[in-house]
Amino acid sequence: MQIVGVDREGRVPDPAGPRLRPPHHRVDRRAVAWWRTQLLLAAAVPVAVLGVLGALVGPARSWLLVAGAGVAGAGLVAGFALPAWYYRVHRWEVTDDAVYVRTGYFWVDSRIAPMSRIQTVDTERGPLQRAFGLAAVTVTTASAKGALRIEALDHEEAAELAEQLALATQKTPGDAT
């Protein structure tokens, strides 16, 4: 008779390994404001350039200002619609066996990284992320698809997650290749 272990939630692990499934956790709620700020800043730069050119180049003024208004309108729509949508899609979860991530706007990308394939775990906090108290965790694997990135976590939660993953990968048998 073979004895099968169970994980912390009382589930019997799949002998074939982790399976792709929807992750459980949402990113931090402050992510909506962070994404909104990023999109609005990205739209503000071309709007400013078009506005300055429209003020300086008389013969093309109307075309440049119309283009600037169009970019501003698209930036406002994107800045207020997409972050809430992205918040509903973006998910992450870490189990004893794997890291699960789901991201995307129009095309949803669901990925899984078994603990035995994780090579490095990094955290990142850019200036805008620091302003919102957020951080990202990047999990590098031996996958040709590249690293998994869990964005928009509370900076303390991101540090704890990186530490948890580092400890879990040390305990997981395998060579991460």
DOFI-979415 format. One line per field, with one value per residue: residue number from 0; residue in three letters; x, y, z of N, C-alpha, C in turn. Coordinates in nm, 2 decimals, padded with zeros to 4 digits. Layout:
BEGIN
k = (NUM ...)
r = (ALA ...)
n.c1 = (X ...)
n.c2 = (Y ...)
n.c3 = (Z ...)
ca.c1 = (X ...)
ca.c2 = (Y ...)
ca.c3 = (Z ...)
c.c1 = (X ...)
c.c2 = (Y ...)
c.c3 = (Z ...)
END
This chain:
BEGIN
k = (0 1 2 3 4 5 6 7 8 9 10 11 12 13 14 15 16 17 18 19 20 21 22 23 24 25 26 27 28 29 30 31 32 33 34 35 36 37 38 39 40 41 42 43 44 45 46 47 48 49 50 51 52 53 54 55 56 57 58 59 60 61 62 63 64 65 66 67 68 69 70 71 72 73 74 75 76 77 78 79 80 81 82 83 84 85 86 87 88 89 90 91 92 93 94 95 96 97 98 99 100 101 102 103 104 105 106 107 108 109 110 111 112 113 114 115 116 117 118 119 120 121 122 123 124 125 126 127 128 129 130 131 132 133 134 135 136 137 138 139 140 141 142 143 144 145 146 147 148 149 150 151 152 153 154 155 156 157 158 159 160 161 162 163 164 165 166 167 168 169 170 171 172 173 174 175 176)
r = (MET GLN ILE VAL GLY VAL ASP ARG GLU GLY ARG VAL PRO ASP PRO ALA GLY PRO ARG LEU ARG PRO PRO HIS HIS ARG VAL ASP ARG ARG ALA VAL ALA TRP TRP ARG THR GLN LEU LEU LEU ALA ALA ALA VAL PRO VAL ALA VAL LEU GLY VAL LEU GLY ALA LEU VAL GLY PRO ALA ARG SER TRP LEU LEU VAL ALA GLY ALA GLY VAL ALA GLY ALA GLY LEU VAL ALA GLY PHE ALA LEU PRO ALA TRP TYR TYR ARG VAL HIS ARG TRP GLU VAL THR ASP ASP ALA VAL TYR VAL ARG THR GLY TYR PHE TRP VAL ASP SER ARG ILE ALA PRO MET SER ARG ILE GLN THR VAL ASP THR GLU ARG GLY PRO LEU GLN ARG ALA PHE GLY LEU ALA ALA VAL THR VAL THR THR ALA SER ALA LYS GLY ALA LEU ARG ILE GLU ALA LEU ASP HIS GLU GLU ALA ALA GLU LEU ALA GLU GLN LEU ALA LEU ALA THR GLN LYS THR PRO GLY ASP ALA THR)
n.c1 = (00.08 00.05 00.14 00.00 00.08 -00.06 -00.13 -00.11 -00.37 -00.51 -00.54 -00.48 -00.17 -00.12 00.01 00.12 00.21 00.18 -00.12 -00.26 -00.46 -00.71 -00.57 -00.59 -00.55 -00.60 -00.44 -00.30 -00.53 -00.45 -00.33 -00.50 -00.50 -00.23 -00.18 -00.36 -00.23 00.01 -00.09 -00.21 00.01 00.16 00.01 00.01 00.26 00.28 00.06 00.14 00.37 00.24 00.08 00.26 00.40 00.18 00.13 00.36 00.39 00.24 00.10 00.03 -00.12 -00.40 -00.43 -00.24 -00.33 -00.59 -00.50 -00.37 -00.58 -00.72 -00.54 -00.54 -00.81 -00.82 -00.63 -00.75 -00.98 -00.86 -00.71 -00.90 -01.07 -00.93 -00.75 -00.94 -01.05 -00.82 -00.76 -00.96 -00.89 -00.62 -00.44 -00.29 -00.11 00.05 00.15 00.24 00.35 00.37 00.38 00.13 00.01 -00.20 -00.26 -00.32 -00.49 -00.65 -00.58 -00.57 -00.33 -00.23 -00.02 00.20 00.45 00.63 00.76 01.01 01.12 01.20 01.44 01.55 01.44 01.31 01.26 01.10 01.09 00.99 01.01 00.74 00.60 00.69 00.58 00.31 00.33 00.38 00.50 00.68 00.71 00.94 00.97 01.20 01.24 01.33 01.20 01.12 00.95 00.99 01.03 00.79 00.58 00.47 00.28 00.21 00.18 00.15 00.42 00.54 00.42 00.52 00.79 00.78 00.67 00.87 01.08 00.95 00.93 01.19 01.28 01.12 01.19 01.45 01.40 01.28 01.31 01.51 01.67 01.61 01.62)
n.c2 = (-00.12 00.22 00.52 00.84 01.18 01.48 01.83 02.15 02.24 02.01 01.88 01.62 01.59 01.61 01.35 01.39 01.65 02.01 02.16 02.38 02.64 02.87 03.14 03.24 03.48 03.84 04.13 04.41 04.67 04.93 04.92 04.99 05.27 05.31 05.19 05.35 05.60 05.55 05.51 05.76 05.93 05.83 05.91 06.18 06.28 06.26 06.43 06.68 06.73 06.74 06.96 07.17 07.18 07.24 07.50 07.63 07.58 07.73 07.68 07.40 07.39 07.34 07.07 06.94 07.01 06.89 06.62 06.60 06.64 06.41 06.21 06.28 06.22 05.95 05.86 05.94 05.78 05.52 05.54 05.55 05.33 05.09 05.02 04.93 04.71 04.55 04.50 04.33 04.10 04.04 03.81 03.61 03.33 03.13 02.81 02.51 02.37 02.52 02.84 03.05 03.26 03.51 03.73 04.03 04.23 04.24 03.99 03.72 03.59 03.30 03.15 02.90 02.81 02.55 02.48 02.34 02.43 02.70 02.95 03.20 03.46 03.78 04.12 04.43 04.78 05.05 05.42 05.52 05.30 05.29 05.53 05.46 05.26 05.00 04.69 04.46 04.12 03.91 03.60 03.39 03.14 02.82 02.84 02.89 03.08 03.29 03.49 03.48 03.74 03.90 04.16 04.47 04.43 04.48 04.64 04.52 04.27 04.17 04.15 03.95 03.74 03.70 03.60 03.38 03.22 03.19 03.03 02.81 02.71 02.62 02.40 02.23 01.95 01.90 02.05 02.29 02.32)
n.c3 = (00.00 -00.09 00.06 00.05 00.07 00.20 00.12 00.29 00.28 00.29 00.05 -00.19 -00.35 -00.70 -00.89 -01.14 -01.12 -01.07 -01.20 -01.45 -01.34 -01.23 -01.04 -00.69 -00.54 -00.54 -00.67 -00.49 -00.39 -00.43 -00.67 -00.89 -00.89 -00.93 -01.19 -01.33 -01.30 -01.44 -01.70 -01.76 -01.74 -01.95 -02.16 -02.14 -02.22 -02.51 -02.57 -02.46 -02.62 -02.88 -02.83 -02.78 -03.03 -03.19 -03.10 -03.19 -03.46 -03.70 -03.96 -03.93 -03.71 -03.65 -03.72 -03.55 -03.30 -03.30 -03.32 -03.08 -02.90 -02.96 -02.88 -02.61 -02.54 -02.59 -02.40 -02.16 -02.16 -02.16 -01.93 -01.73 -01.77 -01.83 -01.59 -01.39 -01.51 -01.56 -01.29 -01.22 -01.37 -01.32 -01.12 -00.86 -00.71 -00.46 -00.40 -00.22 -00.43 -00.66 -00.85 -00.95 -01.20 -01.34 -01.60 -01.80 -02.05 -02.30 -02.41 -02.21 -02.01 -01.86 -01.64 -01.50 -01.26 -01.16 -00.84 -00.85 -01.08 -01.05 -01.06 -00.98 -00.75 -00.75 -00.62 -00.71 -00.70 -00.84 -00.88 -00.90 -00.81 -00.54 -00.45 -00.43 -00.25 -00.34 -00.49 -00.71 -00.77 -00.93 -01.07 -01.19 -01.42 -01.58 -01.81 -02.16 -02.22 -02.04 -01.74 -01.46 -01.35 -01.07 -01.02 -00.85 -00.57 -00.22 -00.07 00.16 00.16 -00.08 -00.02 00.18 00.03 -00.16 00.01 00.12 -00.12 -00.19 00.03 -00.01 -00.26 -00.21 -00.05 -00.22 -00.42 -00.72 -01.01 -01.13 -01.40)
ca.c1 = (00.00 00.13 00.08 00.00 00.08 -00.15 -00.07 -00.16 -00.52 -00.57 -00.55 -00.38 -00.10 -00.13 00.14 00.17 00.26 00.07 -00.20 -00.30 -00.59 -00.72 -00.51 -00.68 -00.53 -00.60 -00.33 -00.34 -00.63 -00.38 -00.28 -00.58 -00.45 -00.09 -00.20 -00.42 -00.13 00.10 -00.15 -00.23 00.14 00.20 -00.07 00.04 00.38 00.26 -00.03 00.22 00.45 00.15 00.03 00.37 00.41 00.06 00.15 00.47 00.39 00.11 00.03 -00.02 -00.18 -00.53 -00.41 -00.17 -00.42 -00.69 -00.43 -00.34 -00.71 -00.76 -00.46 -00.58 -00.93 -00.79 -00.56 -00.84 -01.06 -00.77 -00.67 -01.01 -01.14 -00.84 -00.71 -01.04 -01.06 -00.70 -00.77 -01.05 -00.82 -00.49 -00.44 -00.16 -00.12 00.17 00.12 00.36 00.40 00.39 00.34 00.03 -00.01 -00.29 -00.25 -00.37 -00.60 -00.74 -00.55 -00.54 -00.21 -00.23 00.11 00.23 00.59 00.65 00.87 01.13 01.18 01.23 01.58 01.57 01.32 01.35 01.16 01.13 01.01 01.03 00.97 00.60 00.55 00.72 00.48 00.19 00.35 00.36 00.63 00.66 00.80 00.97 01.01 01.27 01.24 01.40 01.10 01.15 00.85 01.04 00.99 00.66 00.59 00.35 00.28 00.11 00.16 00.19 00.57 00.58 00.38 00.61 00.92 00.75 00.65 01.01 01.15 00.88 00.96 01.33 01.29 01.05 01.27 01.57 01.35 01.22 01.41 01.52 01.78 01.56 01.65)
ca.c2 = (00.00 00.34 00.63 00.97 01.29 01.59 01.96 02.22 02.26 01.88 01.82 01.52 01.64 01.54 01.29 01.45 01.78 02.11 02.19 02.52 02.67 03.02 03.17 03.28 03.62 03.96 04.23 04.52 04.76 05.05 04.89 05.06 05.41 05.30 05.17 05.47 05.71 05.52 05.53 05.90 05.99 05.79 05.99 06.32 06.32 06.30 06.54 06.80 06.75 06.79 07.10 07.27 07.19 07.31 07.64 07.68 07.56 07.78 07.61 07.27 07.41 07.27 06.92 06.90 07.02 06.78 06.50 06.61 06.61 06.26 06.13 06.30 06.15 05.80 05.84 05.94 05.65 05.41 05.57 05.53 05.21 04.97 04.97 04.85 04.59 04.48 04.46 04.21 03.99 04.00 03.72 03.53 03.24 03.05 02.69 02.43 02.31 02.61 02.98 03.07 03.40 03.54 03.88 04.06 04.33 04.18 03.85 03.68 03.50 03.22 03.08 02.83 02.77 02.45 02.52 02.28 02.50 02.83 02.97 03.32 03.54 03.92 04.22 04.55 04.89 05.18 05.54 05.53 05.19 05.34 05.64 05.39 05.15 04.87 04.63 04.35 04.00 03.84 03.46 03.35 02.99 02.77 02.84 02.97 03.19 03.39 03.50 03.52 03.87 03.93 04.31 04.55 04.38 04.56 04.62 04.43 04.14 04.13 04.10 03.82 03.64 03.66 03.52 03.25 03.15 03.15 02.91 02.69 02.65 02.56 02.28 02.16 01.88 01.94 02.13 02.41 02.34)
ca.c3 = (00.00 -00.10 00.14 -00.03 00.15 00.16 00.14 00.40 00.27 00.29 -00.09 -00.23 -00.47 -00.83 -00.91 -01.26 -01.10 -01.06 -01.32 -01.47 -01.29 -01.19 -00.91 -00.59 -00.48 -00.62 -00.64 -00.39 -00.44 -00.48 -00.81 -00.98 -00.90 -00.99 -01.33 -01.39 -01.31 -01.55 -01.83 -01.78 -01.77 -02.08 -02.26 -02.12 -02.29 -02.65 -02.57 -02.44 -02.74 -02.98 -02.79 -02.80 -03.17 -03.24 -03.07 -03.26 -03.61 -03.74 -04.07 -03.89 -03.57 -03.63 -03.72 -03.43 -03.18 -03.31 -03.29 -02.93 -02.84 -02.98 -02.79 -02.47 -02.52 -02.58 -02.28 -02.05 -02.16 -02.12 -01.79 -01.63 -01.79 -01.82 -01.46 -01.32 -01.59 -01.53 -01.15 -01.22 -01.44 -01.26 -01.00 -00.83 -00.59 -00.44 -00.32 -00.19 -00.55 -00.78 -00.85 -01.05 -01.23 -01.46 -01.63 -01.94 -02.08 -02.40 -02.41 -02.08 -02.00 -01.74 -01.63 -01.38 -01.25 -01.05 -00.75 -00.89 -01.20 -01.01 -01.05 -00.89 -00.71 -00.73 -00.60 -00.77 -00.66 -00.91 -00.81 -00.89 -00.72 -00.41 -00.42 -00.40 -00.15 -00.41 -00.54 -00.79 -00.75 -01.05 -01.05 -01.31 -01.43 -01.69 -01.92 -02.27 -02.21 -01.96 -01.60 -01.41 -01.28 -00.99 -01.00 -00.77 -00.44 -00.11 -00.07 00.26 00.12 -00.18 00.05 00.25 -00.07 -00.21 00.11 00.12 -00.24 -00.18 00.12 -00.07 -00.37 -00.15 00.00 -00.33 -00.50 -00.86 -01.05 -01.19 -01.54)
c.c1 = (00.09 00.06 00.10 -00.01 -00.03 -00.08 -00.14 -00.31 -00.59 -00.60 -00.44 -00.31 -00.12 00.00 00.20 00.23 00.14 00.00 -00.24 -00.44 -00.60 -00.65 -00.61 -00.67 -00.54 -00.48 -00.38 -00.43 -00.57 -00.33 -00.37 -00.53 -00.31 -00.10 -00.26 -00.32 -00.03 00.04 -00.17 -00.10 00.19 00.13 -00.03 00.16 00.35 00.16 00.05 00.30 00.36 00.10 00.14 00.39 00.30 00.07 00.26 00.46 00.25 00.04 -00.03 -00.09 -00.30 -00.51 -00.34 -00.25 -00.53 -00.62 -00.41 -00.47 -00.75 -00.67 -00.50 -00.71 -00.91 -00.72 -00.65 -00.93 -00.98 -00.74 -00.78 -01.08 -01.05 -00.79 -00.81 -01.06 -00.94 -00.71 -00.86 -00.98 -00.70 -00.50 -00.31 -00.19 00.01 00.12 00.25 00.43 00.43 00.35 00.25 00.01 -00.11 -00.29 -00.31 -00.48 -00.69 -00.71 -00.50 -00.43 -00.21 -00.10 00.12 00.38 00.60 00.77 01.01 01.20 01.22 01.38 01.62 01.44 01.37 01.23 01.20 01.04 01.06 00.98 00.81 00.54 00.58 00.62 00.35 00.21 00.34 00.50 00.58 00.76 00.81 01.03 01.07 01.28 01.32 01.31 01.15 01.06 00.90 00.99 00.84 00.67 00.46 00.36 00.19 00.08 00.20 00.34 00.61 00.54 00.47 00.74 00.90 00.74 00.79 01.08 01.09 00.92 01.11 01.35 01.23 01.13 01.40 01.53 01.30 01.33 01.40 01.63 01.74 01.60 01.55)
c.c2 = (00.12 00.45 00.76 01.08 01.39 01.72 02.03 02.24 02.12 01.82 01.72 01.58 01.55 01.48 01.34 01.59 01.88 02.13 02.33 02.54 02.82 03.04 03.24 03.43 03.73 04.04 04.33 04.62 04.89 05.04 04.97 05.20 05.41 05.28 05.29 05.58 05.68 05.55 05.68 05.97 05.96 05.87 06.13 06.37 06.35 06.42 06.67 06.83 06.81 06.93 07.20 07.29 07.27 07.46 07.71 07.68 07.60 07.71 07.47 07.27 07.33 07.12 06.87 06.91 06.92 06.65 06.49 06.58 06.47 06.18 06.15 06.23 06.00 05.77 05.85 05.82 05.54 05.42 05.54 05.39 05.09 04.93 04.89 04.72 04.50 04.42 04.33 04.09 03.94 03.92 03.65 03.44 03.16 02.93 02.62 02.38 02.40 02.75 02.99 03.22 03.41 03.69 03.90 04.17 04.26 04.03 03.82 03.57 03.43 03.14 03.01 02.80 02.68 02.50 02.46 02.35 02.65 02.85 03.09 03.39 03.68 04.01 04.35 04.66 05.02 05.30 05.55 05.42 05.23 05.44 05.58 05.28 05.01 04.82 04.51 04.24 03.93 03.70 03.41 03.20 02.95 02.76 02.93 03.09 03.31 03.39 03.53 03.65 03.89 04.08 04.35 04.48 04.48 04.54 04.52 04.29 04.09 04.08 03.97 03.71 03.60 03.57 03.38 03.16 03.10 03.03 02.79 02.63 02.58 02.42 02.18 02.08 01.91 02.03 02.26 02.43 02.28)
c.c3 = (00.00 -00.02 00.06 00.07 00.11 00.19 00.26 00.40 00.27 00.16 -00.11 -00.35 -00.59 -00.86 -01.04 -01.24 -01.10 -01.20 -01.32 -01.42 -01.25 -01.05 -00.82 -00.56 -00.58 -00.58 -00.54 -00.46 -00.49 -00.62 -00.91 -01.00 -00.96 -01.14 -01.40 -01.40 -01.42 -01.68 -01.86 -01.81 -01.91 -02.19 -02.25 -02.20 -02.44 -02.66 -02.55 -02.56 -02.86 -02.96 -02.82 -02.95 -03.23 -03.21 -03.15 -03.41 -03.66 -03.85 -04.03 -03.76 -03.56 -03.63 -03.60 -03.31 -03.18 -03.27 -03.14 -02.86 -02.85 -02.89 -02.64 -02.44 -02.50 -02.44 -02.16 -02.04 -02.11 -01.97 -01.69 -01.65 -01.77 -01.68 -01.38 -01.38 -01.55 -01.39 -01.14 -01.28 -01.36 -01.13 -00.99 -00.72 -00.59 -00.35 -00.29 -00.32 -00.66 -00.75 -00.97 -01.07 -01.35 -01.48 -01.77 -01.94 -02.18 -02.42 -02.27 -02.08 -01.87 -01.74 -01.50 -01.38 -01.13 -00.97 -00.79 -01.01 -01.17 -00.99 -00.96 -00.86 -00.68 -00.69 -00.67 -00.72 -00.73 -00.83 -00.79 -00.80 -00.57 -00.36 -00.38 -00.30 -00.21 -00.45 -00.63 -00.76 -00.89 -01.02 -01.18 -01.30 -01.55 -01.81 -02.04 -02.28 -02.13 -01.81 -01.58 -01.33 -01.20 -00.96 -00.90 -00.64 -00.34 -00.09 00.04 00.22 00.01 -00.12 00.12 00.15 -00.13 -00.12 00.12 00.00 -00.24 -00.09 00.06 -00.18 -00.32 -00.10 -00.11 -00.41 -00.65 -00.89 -01.12 -01.33 -01.63)
END
